[in-house]
């Protein structure tokens, strides 16, 4: 099996990268409200959907006020939970034929919990931005781009046209990358905006977006972009972080995607000449032009990484085992590369952490891939 998983898992990752798009048209939900679904679990490894909805109802602070009163609070909470699932914060762990749906935090969700406990606002905002874009980059990018451009179009029309052109370009690429219809269908069938054409194998209908749908999508996402520090709604302008996000997604060219992990296309057998380029999800916001860090900078970073690992461990650890994903320190190293403008390599830094600080943290191997797990050796102090 590849480092990227089975063939089916790799195809699913590619399909996901070609449709980083939360398609719901309702619910202008605040990001913190969506993230609060994780708080429902506490020490429980999993919960039934109704239990999570009940928790959201109990912790409501008047968010349903002013909404359509014909919709019950339970329907509203359930939609909040659907957004959390779309952002890969929680996942269904019950069997398909189970009468009641049971959910659990994902690795990404547990990592977010750990990042919140680190109490570094800049890191949390950066990581929050990344996880939102991993789920919804196709919808967020055109909103940012609209406010950077000097177009005379209204934002809904701009969004419509952007989606239409992007989806056509991606469909053309899919035909080139997978000339065999049977392989192409395996990827295309998992893309939300493509529908197979009956009687025409390997051909698809591209879903279009109405102006009303565009309005429903654009409005809440302005709030998300403001929450992660990319957009100022009060004067409808981009912040520096928003402009940097645009540049990192374009990589000098027009936006095509926020791709899957680097190397996955090769594993799927796509010729290099046909592969879609960066950014990839594991290289996004990387910049080869950054300065190489000096030794003292690396050592200072290692001190901070160990601190993050220790502080974030209780909230990010697995419920069934005394270990946490290394994704937390990896994401912190990525953030520091961006903040410090240094080309820190996360694999090198992580290796050095376990080499030089082995009395403080221990490493566990990965079940697949190269990320793995860790556990602090130092005793956790109870916080007041």
N, C-alpha and C positions, 0 to 999 in steps of 0.2 A: 504493500500500500504506500502511496506517495505521502510525503510530509504534509500535503494539503488534504489528505483524506482519500476516500474512495472516488471513483469516477463520478458517481452520482452526487457526492458532496461537492466536488469541484464544479460540476455543471450547475449545481444550485448556487454556488458562490458567484459564478459568472452571471447567471440570471439575475441575482440580487443586485450586482453592480450595474447591470443594464436597466434596472428599475429601482433606483433609490428614491422612492416616492411613496409617501403615505397618502393613499387615495381618498381618504374620508373627506366629505364635504361639509361635515357638521362639527361643531365643537371648537370654539376659539379658546382652547384650554391653556392655562398658564403652565409653563414647563415645570415649575415646582409642584404643581398639583399632579402632573403626570408622574413625576419622580416619587411622589409621596406614596404611590402604590407599593413601593419597596418597604416602607415603614410598617405596613400591615403584617409582615411576616414575623418580625421580632426574632425569637429563637426557633420558630417553626420552619422546617425545611420546605414545606409546601402548604398551600391553603386552597380551599374550594373558592370558585369565583364569587359565590354569594357572600363568603366571609370577607373577601377583599372589598367588595362593593359596600358591605355593611360598615367596614372600617372607614372607607372614604366618606360615607354618609355621616358617621359620628364625628369626623374631624372636619366637616364642612364649615366654612366661615362665610356663608352667604353667597357662594359663587353661583348658585342657581337663581338668585334674585334677579329679576328683570328678564329672564329667559322665557321661552314659550311654556306657559304654565300647564299646557296639555301634556307635556312630557313629564313623566314622573322622575323623582330624584334617582331612583334605581336605574332608569334608562340612561340618565346622564352619567352616573358613576361607571356604568358598564362601558360607556363609550370612552371614558378616561382610561379605563383598563385596556381597551382595545388599542389606544395610542401607545400605552406602555409596552404592549406586545409588539407593535409595529416598530418601536424603537429598540427592540431586542433586550429590554430590561427584565421581562418575565417571559416564561414559556410554558406551554401546556405539557404536563408530565403524565396526565391520565391517558388511558387507552382511548382510541377513537370511538369504541363502542360503549365507553363508560357513560352512565346516565348523567353524572355530574362532572363538570370540568374542574380539574385540579391543576394549579399553577405553581411555579417555583421561580425564584430569581435566576437569571442567567449568569454566566461568567461576567458579562458586561455590567449587569445589574449589581452584582456583588462588588465589582471594582468601583462603581459609582458610589456605593455605600462607603467603601474605604476612603475614596477621595474626599468625601464630605467630612469624614472624621479627621482628616489631616489638617483641616482648617487653614488652607492656603487659598485665598479667594482667587488669585490669578490662575493657579493651577486648576482649580475647580471650574472656572469659567472656560478655560482652554479645553479641558477634557469634556465638559458639557457640550461645547461647540462641536467637538469631534464626533461624539456619539449621535448628536442630532443630525449632523451632515451624513454620517454613515447610513442613517435611515432615510434621509429626505433631501439629499443634495440636489436632485433634479428640480425640486420645487423651490429650494432656497436660493440657489445660484441666480436664476433669472430675476428674482426680486432685487438682489444686490446689484446685479448688472444694470437693471433699469435705472436705479438711482445714480449709477456712475455714468450712464449714457446721456446724450442730449436729444433723445428721440422726442418727437412730437406726439407719439401715441400715448393713449392712456395705459395704465399698468396692466389692466385686464387683457387688453388687446395684445400688448407686448408679450405677456405670459402665454397667451394662446398660441401666438405665432412661434415663440421660442419652442414650446413643447411639440408643435407640429413638425418643425424642421429637425429638432433633435431626434425625435422618434423615427423619422424617415432615414436620417443618417445612420442611426443604430441598426435599423432593419437592413439597410444596404450592406453594412459591415458584417452583420450576422450571416448573410448569404455568401459573402466572400470568404469569411473565416471558416464556415462549415458548408462546403459545396454539396456534401451528401445530405439529402433531406432527412434521413433517419436520425442523424446526429444533430442536425439543426433543430429538428422538432423537440428533441430532449431539452434543449436550452430554451427555445421559444415558448414552449408550453407552460413554463413557470414564470413568464414575464406578464405582468398584470395587464398591460395595455396592448398586447397582441392576441388575436383570436384566429385560430386555424380556419382557412377557407374550405368549406365542405367540397370534397371531390377533387381538391387540388393540393396534393401532398407537398409540404414544404412552403406553402404560400400562406400569407397571413393578412388579416385586416387590422389596420392601425387605429386604435381608439382615438377619437378627437375629443377636445375639451371645449365645452361651451363657455361663453363669456360669464354666465352666472356661476358655473363651477369654478372658473378662474377667480372670481370675486371671493368665493367661499374659501379657496385655498390661500389666496394672498393675504387676506386680513389677519388671521391668527398668526401667520408666519412672520409678519412684521413685528408682532409682540415677541416671538421667539428670538428673532434677530436682535431685538433691543435687549432682551434678557441676557444674551451671551456677549453683549458689548460690541456688536457689529453695526448697529443702526440706531439713529436718534430719531424717534418718531415725532418729537416736538417740532422739529424743523425739517423732517424728511431728508436727512443727509446721512451719508455713510461715516462711520468712525474709522479710525486707522485700521483696526482689526478687520473690519469688513473689506476694506481695499486690499489688505494682505490676503484675505481669504480668496478673493477673486483671482489675484495673481497666482496663488498656489494651486488653484483649480484649472487655470488656463495653461500654466507652464509655458508661457510665451505664445500660445496658439489659442484658438477658440475652444471653448469647453466641449468635451465629448463625454466624459464620465469621471467619477471617482471610482477607479477600478478595483478589482479584487487584489489579493496579495500578489506581490511581484513574483514572477516565475510560474504562476498558475496557468497562464495561457500556453506556455511551453509544455507543461505537463499534459494539457488537453490536446496537444498535437497541432496547435495553430502555428503555421510557419511564421518565423520572426518578421518577415516582410509584410505580413498581414496583421500582426498584433497591434492592438490599440495601446497607445503609450500612457505615460504617467499623467496625472498622479495616481498611485495605487494606495489602498487603504493603509498599508504599512510603511509608506514613504511620504504620505501627504504632509505638507508643511516642512518637508526636508529641503535643504538648499545646499547644493554641492559647492557653492561659492563662499560658504561660511568659513571663518577662520578655524584652523586646527587648534584644539585646546592645548594649553600648556599643562605640565604635570601637576602643578599646584591647583589648577582649576579642576582637573579630574578628581584629585583627592578631596577637594572641597565639595564637589558634586557627590562623591561617594558618601560623605558624612550626611548629606541631606537625603540621599536615597535610602540609607539605612533608617534614618529618622522617619521617613514616610512609610517604610515597610513596617516598622514597629507600631506607629500610631494608627495606620490603616488596617492592620491585621485583624483585630477583633471584629470589625464590621464587614470585612471582605472575605473572611475565612469560610470554607465549606462547612455546612452544618453537620455533615456525616464524617468529617475527617479534620484533623488538626493541621490544616494547611490552607494556604490561599494562593490564588493565581499570581504569577509574576507579572501579569498585565498591569497591575498597579504601579510598580516601580518602572516598568517599561514606558508607560504613558507619562510618568513624571519626567523621565529622561528626555522624552520627545518634547515635552513642554519646556524643559530647561534649554534644549538646543535652540528652540524658537526664542525664548526670552534672552538667553545669553549671547545668541548669534554665534554659537560654536557648533562645530560638526561632531557632537558626541555620538558615538556608535553604541546603541543600547546593548548589543551583545557583548562588546568589549567591556563596557562599564559593569554590566551585571556579572560577568565572569570575575572581574576584579573585586566586586563586592564580596562574593563568596570565597575568594582566595584570601583577601586581606582582612576580612571581618568574619571569619568562620566561627569565631567564638560567640558571635552575636546572632547570626542567622544561618540556617541550614537549607539546602536545596533538595528538591524532589524532582524526579524526572517527569517529563510530559507523557501523557497517554498517546498523543499524536502532536505533530508539529514540534516547535522548538521553544515554546514559552515556558511550560513547566509550572512548578509550585514552590512555595517557600514557607518556612516557619521561624519566627524569632526564637532565639534561645534565652534572651533576657526576660526576666519576669516582668509581666505587665503590672504597672501601678494603676490602682483604681483612681479614676478622676472624680473629683467632687462635682 
